[in-house]
Amino acid sequence: MRSFAVGLVACVLAVSGSLCLLPVCVPAEDSPLSVTNCIRRSSAIPAVVSAAALQGIAPTAHDAIRLIAACQGDLQGTARLFAGRAGTQSGAASYPSALTIEPGEDWCNFIGAHAAGVAYVVTDETVELRMVVPSIVQCAEVFPARTVVQAGTANIRLNWPLLYAVPGTTWQLTIPYHTSTAWDDDGPGPNPGSHLHTEVWQWGLDATFPSLRNRLSLFHDMPAGLGESPLIGNEALFASLMAKLDAIEDALNDDAPDLVTAGLILGDFEMDVMDSCISVAPPSPSPGGPGTGILSTSENPACCALLADAEYLEYGFG
């Protein structure tokens, strides 16, 4: 047995000789790994297929898989809170997520012909991964819109950290291949079998209010460089931002969701974050006071990451 991970979800890949099985790596709510909403399959993210890459061949395009930047859970066991004489207590923790791609031998995990037992050949030079970072308004200088194209198996990054990725960022994996016999990759229908085929797999980074909470909690735990202060070093600010997320979710989870109230609170959340950005780590681990806030540097753009999430979520309110 061979294991790999997509997001922070551990999956198992059975390999027996040339057999390579592709599981659906979507965690159930009662996952024993206690990871919540790290990855989910959805058609909400549109397919953007490069005609040049497909060379005129109708592709097998899979539903986009939505990712989030930070997950809640503990892969090693229950997180512990130390409460003095009250002992230790269970608690949740947040972890950074990653898009991790396991190709298998000759990309067998992503090839329909392999799953059907049909012999195939992939020319490594034709495989392409395309990452597209969208344009955003706030912190555009920190997260500029850009497209990264990696061509050839040897040149493709298979592990993409998502902690500081911008919501709306997409990754598209395109794998042209050919079969020795004509094979109908979309089953019975008007399209005849062919020797030429293309698989298109897509991932997109999403943001939700629970994922924003996870990212906020993670920044409250991550250190600001070598100092003892976390990326969010002002405890009162952290509590206030968490309370605003609670209020937003209360407004949205009501039997009659109050979008106006939720939108106004989100605006307040955004302004509080914007007013609290600091460019230098606090000189001491003080829980508040001058010099504390949310770090925003080229190495740790925590403040801008929160603003990017908030901006993305605002579009949901029209």
C-alpha positions in Angstrom: 0.0 0.0 0.0 1.2 3.5 -0.8 -0.3 6.6 0.8 -0.5 10.2 -0.5 -2.4 13.4 0.4 -4.5 15.8 -1.5 -5.0 19.0 0.6 -4.6 17.7 4.1 -6.7 14.6 3.4 -4.7 11.4 3.6 -5.7 8.9 0.9 -4.5 5.4 0.1 -3.4 4.3 -3.3 -3.2 0.6 -3.9 -0.4 -0.5 -6.3 -0.2 -4.1 -7.5 2.2 -4.6 -10.4 1.1 -2.1 -13.1 -2.3 -1.6 -11.4 -2.9 1.9 -10.1 -6.2 2.8 -8.5 -7.5 6.3 -8.2 -9.6 6.9 -5.1 -12.0 9.8 -4.7 -10.3 11.8 -2.0 -13.2 13.7 -0.5 -13.5 13.4 3.3 -16.7 12.5 5.0 -18.0 14.7 7.8 -17.1 11.9 10.3 -13.6 11.4 8.8 -11.4 9.7 11.4 -8.7 12.3 10.5 -11.0 15.0 11.9 -10.3 17.3 9.0 -13.1 19.6 8.0 -13.8 21.0 4.6 -10.3 20.7 3.3 -11.3 19.5 -0.1 -14.6 19.0 -1.9 -15.7 18.1 -5.4 -17.8 20.7 -7.2 -18.7 22.0 -10.6 -18.9 25.6 -9.4 -15.5 26.4 -10.7 -15.7 26.8 -14.5 -13.5 24.8 -16.8 -11.0 26.9 -18.8 -9.4 24.6 -21.3 -6.5 25.6 -23.5 -7.4 24.9 -27.1 -3.7 24.9 -28.0 -2.9 22.3 -25.4 -5.8 20.1 -26.5 -4.8 20.3 -30.1 -8.4 20.2 -31.3 -9.2 16.9 -29.4 -12.4 16.9 -27.3 -11.1 16.5 -23.7 -12.3 14.5 -20.8 -12.8 17.4 -18.4 -13.4 16.6 -14.8 -15.4 18.7 -12.3 -13.2 21.1 -10.5 -12.1 20.2 -7.0 -12.4 23.1 -4.5 -9.7 23.6 -1.9 -9.3 25.9 1.1 -6.1 27.4 2.5 -6.4 26.3 6.1 -8.2 23.3 7.7 -9.5 22.6 11.1 -8.4 19.4 12.7 -5.5 17.4 14.1 -4.0 14.6 12.1 -2.0 13.4 15.2 -4.8 13.3 17.7 -6.9 15.7 19.6 -5.4 19.2 20.2 -4.9 19.9 23.9 -5.5 23.1 25.9 -3.6 23.5 29.1 -5.9 24.7 31.8 -3.7 24.6 35.0 -5.5 22.9 37.9 -8.4 22.1 35.6 -6.0 19.8 33.6 -5.8 19.5 29.9 -8.9 19.9 27.7 -9.7 19.0 24.1 -9.5 21.7 21.6 -9.4 22.3 17.8 -6.4 23.5 15.9 -6.0 24.9 12.4 -3.4 23.7 9.9 -2.2 25.0 6.5 -3.4 23.1 3.5 -1.6 22.2 0.3 -2.6 20.9 -3.1 -0.5 17.7 -3.5 -0.7 15.8 -6.8 0.3 12.1 -7.0 0.7 11.2 -10.7 1.3 7.5 -10.2 3.5 5.7 -12.8 3.0 7.4 -16.2 0.3 9.6 -14.7 -1.9 6.5 -14.3 -3.9 8.1 -11.5 -5.3 10.6 -14.0 -5.7 8.5 -17.1 -9.1 7.1 -18.0 -7.6 4.5 -20.3 -5.6 3.0 -17.5 -8.7 2.7 -15.3 -10.4 0.9 -18.3 -7.4 -1.5 -18.7 -6.5 0.0 -22.1 -2.8 0.4 -23.0 -1.7 4.0 -23.4 1.4 6.2 -23.8 1.9 9.7 -22.3 4.6 11.8 -23.9 6.0 13.6 -20.8 6.8 16.8 -22.8 3.1 17.4 -23.6 1.8 17.4 -20.0 1.0 20.9 -18.8 0.0 22.4 -15.5 -1.4 26.0 -15.6 -1.9 28.1 -12.5 -3.9 31.3 -12.8 -4.0 33.9 -10.0 -6.9 36.3 -10.4 -6.8 40.0 -10.1 -7.8 41.4 -6.7 -8.3 45.0 -5.5 -6.7 45.0 -2.1 -3.1 44.1 -1.8 -2.8 43.7 -5.6 0.9 44.6 -5.3 1.4 41.7 -2.9 -0.7 39.2 -4.8 -0.5 40.3 -8.5 -2.6 38.6 -11.1 -0.4 36.2 -13.1 -0.4 32.9 -15.0 2.3 30.3 -14.5 2.6 27.5 -17.1 4.7 24.5 -16.4 5.3 22.2 -19.4 6.8 18.7 -19.2 6.4 16.2 -16.4 9.9 17.0 -15.0 9.0 20.7 -14.8 5.7 20.4 -13.0 5.5 21.2 -9.3 3.4 18.5 -7.6 3.1 20.2 -4.2 1.5 23.7 -3.9 1.3 25.3 -0.4 -2.0 27.2 -0.1 -1.4 29.3 3.1 -0.9 32.5 1.2 -2.7 31.6 -2.0 -5.5 34.0 -3.2 -9.0 32.6 -3.3 -10.1 32.1 -6.9 -6.7 30.8 -7.9 -7.0 27.8 -10.2 -4.7 24.9 -11.3 -5.4 23.0 -14.5 -3.6 19.8 -15.4 -3.8 18.8 -19.0 -2.5 15.3 -20.1 -2.7 14.4 -23.8 -2.0 10.7 -24.5 -2.7 8.1 -27.1 -3.8 4.5 -27.1 -2.6 1.8 -29.4 -6.2 0.8 -30.3 -9.1 3.1 -30.9 -10.9 3.7 -27.6 -14.1 5.6 -26.9 -13.2 7.5 -23.7 -16.7 8.9 -23.2 -18.6 5.7 -23.7 -21.5 5.0 -26.0 -22.7 8.0 -28.0 -22.1 9.9 -31.2 -18.3 10.3 -30.6 -16.4 7.5 -32.2 -13.4 5.8 -30.6 -10.0 7.5 -31.1 -6.3 6.9 -30.6 -5.8 10.5 -29.3 -7.2 11.6 -25.9 -6.8 14.4 -23.3 -7.5 14.4 -19.6 -8.2 17.8 -18.0 -8.1 18.0 -14.2 -8.8 21.2 -12.3 -8.5 22.6 -8.8 -9.6 25.9 -7.5 -9.0 27.7 -4.2 -12.2 28.7 -2.4 -12.9 30.8 0.7 -15.8 30.3 3.1 -16.5 31.9 6.5 -15.3 28.6 8.2 -12.1 28.6 6.2 -11.5 32.3 7.0 -11.9 31.4 10.7 -9.4 28.6 10.2 -6.9 31.0 8.6 -7.4 33.6 11.3 -6.8 30.9 14.0 -3.7 29.7 12.2 -2.2 33.2 12.0 -2.9 33.5 15.7 -0.7 30.4 16.3 2.1 30.9 13.8 5.2 32.7 14.9 6.3 36.0 13.4 9.8 35.0 12.4 12.2 34.3 15.3 10.1 36.3 17.8 7.8 34.8 20.3 4.8 36.8 19.1 2.4 35.2 16.6 1.4 36.7 13.2 -1.7 38.1 15.0 -0.1 39.3 18.2 -2.9 41.5 19.6 -5.2 39.2 21.7 -8.0 41.7 21.9 -8.0 42.2 18.2 -8.0 38.5 17.6 -11.0 38.0 19.9 -12.9 40.8 18.3 -12.3 39.4 14.8 -13.4 36.0 15.9 -16.6 37.5 17.4 -17.4 39.3 14.1 -17.1 36.0 12.3 -19.4 34.4 14.8 -21.9 37.2 14.3 -21.7 36.8 10.5 -22.4 33.1 10.7 -25.3 33.7 13.1 -26.8 36.1 10.6 -26.4 33.7 7.7 -27.4 30.5 9.6 -30.7 31.9 10.7 -33.9 30.5 9.2 -34.2 33.8 7.3 -30.6 34.8 6.5 -29.9 38.5 7.0 -27.5 39.3 4.2 -27.5 43.0 4.9 -26.4 42.5 8.5 -23.8 39.9 7.5 -22.5 42.2 4.8 -22.1 45.1 7.2 -20.3 43.0 9.8 -18.0 41.7 7.1 -17.2 45.3 6.1 -16.3 46.1 9.8 -14.2 43.0 9.9 -12.3 44.1 6.8 -11.8 47.6 8.1 -10.4 46.3 11.4 -8.0 44.0 9.6 -6.9 46.9 7.3 -6.3 49.2 10.3 -4.2 46.6 12.1 -1.6 45.7 9.4 1.9 46.1 10.7 5.1 45.8 8.6 7.5 44.9 11.4 7.2 42.1 13.9 6.5 43.3 17.5 9.8 43.7 19.5 8.3 41.7 22.4 5.6 39.1 22.9 3.3 41.5 24.6 -0.4 40.5 24.1 -1.4 44.0 23.1 -0.4 47.6 22.9 1.7 49.6 20.5 3.4 47.6 17.8 1.0 44.7 17.9 -1.4 43.8 15.1 -1.4 41.6 12.1 1.9 41.1 10.4 2.1 41.9 6.7 5.5 41.4 5.1 6.8 39.8 1.9 7.6 36.6 3.8 4.4 36.6 5.9 1.6 38.6 4.3 -1.0 37.5 6.8 -2.9 40.8 6.8 -3.2 40.8 3.0 -4.3 37.1 3.0 -7.2 38.0 5.4 -8.1 41.0 3.2 -8.1 38.8 0.1 -10.4 36.3 1.7 -12.8 39.1 2.9 -12.8 40.7 -0.6 -13.6 37.3 -2.1 -16.5 36.7 0.3 -17.9 40.1 -0.3 -18.8 39.2 -3.8 -21.2 36.7 -2.4 -23.3 39.6 -1.1 -23.5 41.3 -4.5 
